């Protein structure tokens, strides 16, 4: 769902925008924001809300893992796109869940 104003999007973005994603900025074209949802520094499973500004996308990347790992995308507000290398892009809408196995090259965008 597209929102007419940032205020309307912020209201729908139930986990909050977070702070500028400076630590990973080199992997994005445009601005993204990171809001940790778990205490991952103290051993909890890492879970983050990442918010993309309009037009933002991340570069092709791989989440490497020898066991476990991978990534789960859950579109909670707004809409965007996800693509695995060699496959067609798929639309992300509120409620879309994408399970990305480890060692798969992918990208996503607002």
MDTraj code that builds the backbone (N, CA, C; nanometers):
import mdtraj as md
import numpy as np

residues = "UNK UNK UNK UNK UNK UNK UNK UNK UNK UNK UNK UNK UNK UNK UNK UNK UNK UNK UNK UNK UNK UNK UNK UNK UNK UNK UNK UNK UNK UNK UNK UNK UNK UNK UNK UNK UNK UNK UNK UNK UNK UNK UNK UNK UNK UNK UNK UNK UNK UNK UNK UNK UNK UNK UNK UNK UNK UNK UNK UNK UNK UNK UNK UNK UNK UNK UNK UNK UNK UNK UNK UNK UNK UNK UNK UNK UNK UNK UNK UNK UNK UNK UNK UNK UNK UNK UNK UNK UNK UNK UNK UNK UNK UNK UNK UNK UNK UNK UNK UNK UNK UNK UNK UNK UNK UNK UNK UNK UNK UNK".split()
xyz = np.array([
    [0.0849, -0.1177, 0.0000],
    [0.0000, 0.0000, 0.0000],
    [0.0890, 0.1234, 0.0000],
    [0.0587, 0.2136, -0.0882],
    [0.1310, 0.3412, -0.0907],
    [0.0595, 0.4391, 0.0001],
    [0.1363, 0.5269, 0.0590],
    [0.0805, 0.6254, 0.1516],
    [0.0982, 0.7645, 0.0937],
    [-0.0015, 0.8481, 0.1134],
    [-0.0004, 0.9835, 0.0594],
    [0.0985, 1.0745, 0.1322],
    [0.1210, 1.0483, 0.2614],
    [0.2101, 1.1338, 0.3401],
    [0.3028, 1.0472, 0.4248],
    [0.4144, 1.1053, 0.4659],
    [0.5068, 1.0357, 0.5553],
    [0.4383, 1.0068, 0.6886],
    [0.3544, 1.0963, 0.7345],
    [0.2830, 1.0757, 0.8605],
    [0.1947, 0.9514, 0.8535],
    [0.1269, 0.9316, 0.7407],
    [0.0416, 0.8137, 0.7245],
    [0.1268, 0.6864, 0.7226],
    [0.2421, 0.6923, 0.6547],
    [0.3317, 0.5765, 0.6534],
    [0.3847, 0.5479, 0.7939],
    [0.4281, 0.6519, 0.8647],
    [0.4814, 0.6339, 1.0004],
    [0.3783, 0.5694, 1.0926],
    [0.2521, 0.6044, 1.0743],
    [0.1462, 0.5459, 1.1566],
    [0.1310, 0.3963, 1.1271],
    [0.1469, 0.3583, 1.0010],
    [0.1343, 0.2175, 0.9620],
    [0.2590, 0.1364, 0.9970],
    [0.3732, 0.2022, 1.0051],
    [0.5005, 0.1348, 1.0307],
    [0.5108, 0.1037, 1.1805],
    [0.4426, -0.0011, 1.2232],
    [0.4223, -0.0311, 1.3656],
    [0.5497, -0.0503, 1.4456],
    [0.6612, -0.0879, 1.3828],
    [0.7846, -0.1090, 1.4572],
    [0.8723, 0.0162, 1.4630],
    [0.8335, 0.1209, 1.3943],
    [0.9076, 0.2467, 1.3990],
    [1.0226, 0.2508, 1.3002],
    [1.0555, 0.3693, 1.2598],
    [1.1575, 0.3905, 1.1571],
    [1.2977, 0.3590, 1.2067],
    [1.3296, 0.3874, 1.3307],
    [1.4652, 0.3668, 1.3796],
    [1.5567, 0.4815, 1.3428],
    [1.6858, 0.4523, 1.3407],
    [1.7870, 0.5546, 1.3138],
    [1.8521, 0.5298, 1.1784],
    [1.9187, 0.6327, 1.1229],
    [1.9853, 0.6124, 0.9936],
    [2.0754, 0.4886, 0.9972],
    [2.0688, 0.4114, 0.8931],
    [2.1390, 0.2843, 0.8821],
    [2.2833, 0.3062, 0.8361],
    [2.3568, 0.3898, 0.9102],
    [2.4905, 0.4310, 0.8693],
    [2.5890, 0.3150, 0.8592],
    [2.5779, 0.2153, 0.9472],
    [2.6703, 0.1031, 0.9460],
    [2.6638, 0.0199, 0.8193],
    [2.5500, 0.0250, 0.7501],
    [2.5322, -0.0533, 0.6275],
    [2.5042, 0.0362, 0.5072],
    [2.5275, 0.1647, 0.5204],
    [2.4936, 0.2610, 0.4145],
    [2.5611, 0.2282, 0.2820],
    [2.6814, 0.1697, 0.2868],
    [2.7527, 0.1392, 0.1619],
    [2.6814, 0.0330, 0.0791],
    [2.5862, -0.0386, 0.1381],
    [2.5134, -0.1428, 0.0667],
    [2.3808, -0.0937, 0.0088],
    [2.3481, 0.0343, 0.0308],
    [2.2200, 0.0893, -0.0138],
    [2.2406, 0.2073, -0.1079],
    [2.1498, 0.2213, -0.2020],
    [2.1389, 0.3419, -0.2837],
    [2.0179, 0.4144, -0.2261],
    [2.0389, 0.5312, -0.1674],
    [1.9326, 0.6011, -0.0966],
    [1.9436, 0.5755, 0.0525],
    [1.8491, 0.6272, 0.1266],
    [1.8542, 0.6176, 0.2722],
    [1.7673, 0.5043, 0.3254],
    [1.8239, 0.4314, 0.4212],
    [1.7482, 0.3297, 0.4929],
    [1.7671, 0.3555, 0.6421],
    [1.6788, 0.2979, 0.7216],
    [1.6798, 0.3195, 0.8664],
    [1.6702, 0.1837, 0.9347],
    [1.7377, 0.1708, 1.0476],
    [1.7464, 0.0433, 1.1170],
    [1.6916, 0.0560, 1.2580],
    [1.6004, -0.0343, 1.2938],
    [1.5434, -0.0374, 1.4275],
    [1.5563, -0.1798, 1.4827],
    [1.6568, -0.2051, 1.5712],
    [1.6701, -0.3386, 1.6290],
    [1.5474, -0.3721, 1.7141],
    [1.4936, -0.4928, 1.6955],
    [1.3749, -0.5348, 1.7703],
    [1.4095, -0.6358, 1.8794],
    [1.5335, -0.6862, 1.8783],
    [1.5793, -0.7796, 1.9809],
    [1.7132, -0.7327, 2.0350],
    [1.7534, -0.7883, 2.1463],
    [1.8823, -0.7554, 2.2078],
    [1.9882, -0.8499, 2.1509],
    [2.0159, -0.8356, 2.0204],
    [2.1044, -0.9267, 1.9499],
    [2.2478, -0.9219, 2.0011],
    [2.2891, -0.8104, 2.0598],
    [2.4259, -0.7998, 2.1121],
    [2.4460, -0.8878, 2.2347],
    [2.3369, -0.9275, 2.3002],
    [2.3444, -1.0145, 2.4172],
    [2.2936, -1.1548, 2.3878],
    [2.3044, -1.1962, 2.2609],
    [2.2765, -1.3339, 2.2262],
    [2.1379, -1.3653, 2.1754],
    [2.0463, -1.2691, 2.1775],
    [1.9138, -1.2976, 2.1237],
    [1.9204, -1.3070, 1.9716],
    [1.8250, -1.3791, 1.9144],
    [1.8149, -1.3903, 1.7689],
    [1.8063, -1.2502, 1.7091],
    [1.8900, -1.2161, 1.6103],
    [1.8857, -1.0801, 1.5536],
    [1.7600, -1.0566, 1.4693],
    [1.6843, -0.9557, 1.5062],
    [1.5629, -0.9193, 1.4346],
    [1.5592, -0.7673, 1.4229],
    [1.5451, -0.7177, 1.2999],
    [1.5499, -0.5739, 1.2741],
    [1.4333, -0.5302, 1.1876],
    [1.3863, -0.4084, 1.2106],
    [1.2947, -0.3435, 1.1183],
    [1.3807, -0.2490, 1.0345],
    [1.3817, -0.2699, 0.9038],
    [1.4567, -0.1834, 0.8118],
    [1.3544, -0.1071, 0.7289],
    [1.3629, 0.0248, 0.7338],
    [1.2722, 0.1103, 0.6586],
    [1.3481, 0.1733, 0.5425],
    [1.2925, 0.1647, 0.4226],
    [1.3521, 0.2238, 0.3028],
    [1.2801, 0.3544, 0.2714],
    [1.3544, 0.4600, 0.2439],
    [1.2914, 0.5814, 0.1908],
    [1.2457, 0.5531, 0.0476],
    [1.1485, 0.6303, -0.0026],
    [1.1061, 0.6106, -0.1410],
    [1.2253, 0.6135, -0.2363],
    [1.2323, 0.5141, -0.3241],
    [1.3391, 0.5051, -0.4227],
    [1.4641, 0.4340, -0.3734],
    [1.4723, 0.4014, -0.2471],
    [1.5894, 0.3343, -0.1904],
    [1.5934, 0.1875, -0.2327],
    [1.7137, 0.1369, -0.2562],
    [1.7300, -0.0064, -0.2788],
    [1.8651, -0.0514, -0.2264],
    [1.8750, -0.1795, -0.1959],
    [2.0053, -0.2301, -0.1556],
    [2.0701, -0.3008, -0.2730],
    [2.2013, -0.3060, -0.2703],
    [2.2775, -0.3679, -0.3774],
    [2.2686, -0.5204, -0.3654],
    [2.3036, -0.5881, -0.4740],
    [2.3102, -0.7338, -0.4692],
    [2.3993, -0.7734, -0.3526],
    [2.3542, -0.8720, -0.2755],
    [2.4323, -0.9174, -0.1601],
    [2.3951, -1.0616, -0.1258],
    [2.4810, -1.1231, -0.0427],
    [2.4609, -1.2604, 0.0006],
    [2.4733, -1.2659, 0.1520],
    [2.3797, -1.3329, 0.2179],
    [2.3908, -1.3608, 0.3613],
    [2.4524, -1.5001, 0.3732],
    [2.5837, -1.5028, 0.3971],
    [2.6575, -1.6287, 0.4039],
    [2.6299, -1.7008, 0.5360],
    [2.6298, -1.8338, 0.5305],
    [2.6146, -1.9145, 0.6517],
    [2.6559, -2.0576, 0.6212],
    [2.7292, -2.1186, 0.7143],
    [2.7647, -2.2594, 0.7020],
    [2.6497, -2.3486, 0.7482],
    [2.5737, -2.2996, 0.8477],
    [2.4556, -2.3701, 0.8959],
    [2.3578, -2.2653, 0.9466],
    [2.2292, -2.2940, 0.9391],
    [2.1296, -2.1936, 0.9782],
    [2.1409, -2.0735, 0.8863],
    [2.1161, -1.9574, 0.9397],
    [2.1356, -1.8342, 0.8638],
    [2.0270, -1.8063, 0.7630],
    [2.0604, -1.7271, 0.6646],
    [1.9642, -1.6812, 0.5665],
    [1.8978, -1.5534, 0.6162],
    [1.7833, -1.5239, 0.5625],
    [1.7134, -1.4006, 0.5970],
    [1.5640, -1.4209, 0.5733],
    [1.4837, -1.3533, 0.6532],
    [1.3392, -1.3518, 0.6322],
    [1.2975, -1.2060, 0.6157],
    [1.2313, -1.1756, 0.5046],
    [1.1760, -1.0425, 0.4818],
    [1.0269, -1.0474, 0.5113],
    [0.9796, -0.9524, 0.5909],
    [0.8371, -0.9382, 0.6170],
    [0.8008, -0.7936, 0.5864],
    [0.7198, -0.7733, 0.4867],
    [0.6773, -0.6376, 0.4527],
    [0.5651, -0.5986, 0.5490],
    [0.5931, -0.5019, 0.6364],
    [0.4950, -0.4626, 0.7379],
    [0.4222, -0.3336, 0.7035],
    [0.4826, -0.2503, 0.6188],
    [0.4191, -0.1243, 0.5789],
    [0.4745, -0.0842, 0.4427],
    [0.3907, -0.0285, 0.3603],
    [0.4351, 0.0150, 0.2286],
    [0.4410, -0.1005, 0.1305],
    [0.5237, -0.0823, 0.0277],
    [0.5406, -0.1852, -0.0739],
    [0.6770, -0.1713, -0.1378],
    [0.7213, -0.2763, -0.2046],
    [0.8521, -0.2735, -0.2677],
    [0.8717, -0.3957, -0.3546],
    [1.0001, -0.4315, -0.3765],
    [1.0353, -0.5413, -0.4647],
    [1.1482, -0.6221, -0.4037],
    [1.1489, -0.7518, -0.4333],
    [1.2560, -0.8420, -0.3932],
    [1.2941, -0.9245, -0.5149],
    [1.4251, -0.9519, -0.5314],
    [1.4685, -1.0339, -0.6438],
    [1.5874, -1.1191, -0.6043],
    [1.5820, -1.2460, -0.6417],
    [1.6959, -1.3360, -0.6302],
    [1.7644, -1.3412, -0.7655],
    [1.8951, -1.3557, -0.7643],
    [1.9712, -1.3620, -0.8881],
    [1.9175, -1.4741, -0.9776],
    [1.8950, -1.4404, -1.1048],
    [1.8458, -1.5373, -1.2022],
    [1.6952, -1.5563, -1.2020],
    [1.6239, -1.4858, -1.1156],
    [1.4784, -1.4978, -1.1084],
    [1.4137, -1.3625, -1.1330],
    [1.2862, -1.3657, -1.1645],
    [1.2094, -1.2426, -1.1844],
    [1.1863, -1.1739, -1.0497],
    [1.1785, -1.0396, -1.0490],
    [1.1456, -0.9696, -0.9245],
    [1.0053, -1.0070, -0.8769],
    [0.9865, -1.0049, -0.7452],
    [0.8529, -1.0280, -0.6917],
    [0.8110, -0.9073, -0.6089],
    [0.6849, -0.8733, -0.6204],
    [0.6305, -0.7579, -0.5507],
    [0.6156, -0.7878, -0.4019],
    [0.6506, -0.6894, -0.3203],
    [0.6309, -0.6969, -0.1760],
    [0.5172, -0.6035, -0.1388],
    [0.4162, -0.6568, -0.0725],
    [0.3047, -0.5774, -0.0207],
    [0.2917, -0.6083, 0.1268],
    [0.2200, -0.5260, 0.1999],
    [0.2010, -0.5499, 0.3423],
    [0.1520, -0.6918, 0.3650],
    [0.2228, -0.7654, 0.4498],
    [0.1890, -0.9033, 0.4791],
    [0.2696, -1.0052, 0.4011],
    [0.3452, -0.9619, 0.2997],
    [0.4286, -1.0543, 0.2229],
    [0.5441, -1.1045, 0.3095],
    [0.5682, -1.2355, 0.3045],
    [0.6809, -1.2967, 0.3740],
    [0.7668, -1.3682, 0.2701],
    [0.8983, -1.3402, 0.2723],
    [0.9920, -1.4051, 0.1818],
    [1.1007, -1.4700, 0.2665],
    [1.1178, -1.6010, 0.2521],
    [1.2241, -1.6736, 0.3210],
    [1.3393, -1.6893, 0.2224],
    [1.4555, -1.6340, 0.2586],
    [1.5726, -1.6359, 0.1716],
    [1.6749, -1.7318, 0.2318],
    [1.7029, -1.8420, 0.1634],
    [1.8017, -1.9357, 0.2168],
    [1.9403, -1.8703, 0.2252],
    [2.0286, -1.9260, 0.3086],
    [2.1643, -1.8729, 0.3142],
    [2.2334, -1.8891, 0.1801],
    [2.3288, -1.8010, 0.1542],
    [2.4154, -1.8076, 0.0359],
    [2.3424, -1.7825, -0.0947],
    [2.2283, -1.7127, -0.0904],
    [2.1524, -1.6757, -0.2096],
    [2.1762, -1.5275, -0.2364],
    [2.2136, -1.4951, -0.3596],
    [2.2363, -1.3553, -0.3974],
    [2.1025, -1.2899, -0.4254],
    [2.0765, -1.1741, -0.3592],
    [1.9462, -1.1089, -0.3735],
    [1.9599, -0.9584, -0.3552],
    [1.8505, -0.8889, -0.3845],
    [1.8411, -0.7446, -0.3620],
    [1.6950, -0.7105, -0.3373],
    [1.6718, -0.5940, -0.2788],
    [1.5350, -0.5482, -0.2566],
    [1.5304, -0.3971, -0.2704],
    [1.4099, -0.3453, -0.2908],
    [1.3940, -0.2011, -0.3087],
    [1.2558, -0.1571, -0.2651],
    [1.2462, -0.0259, -0.2390],
    [1.1176, 0.0348, -0.2040],
    [1.0394, 0.0497, -0.3299],
])
top = md.Topology()
chain = top.add_chain()
for i, resn in enumerate(residues, 1):
    res = top.add_residue(resn, chain, resSeq=i)
    for name in ("N", "CA", "C"):
        top.add_atom(name, md.element.get_by_symbol(name[0]), res)
traj = md.Trajectory(xyz[None], top)
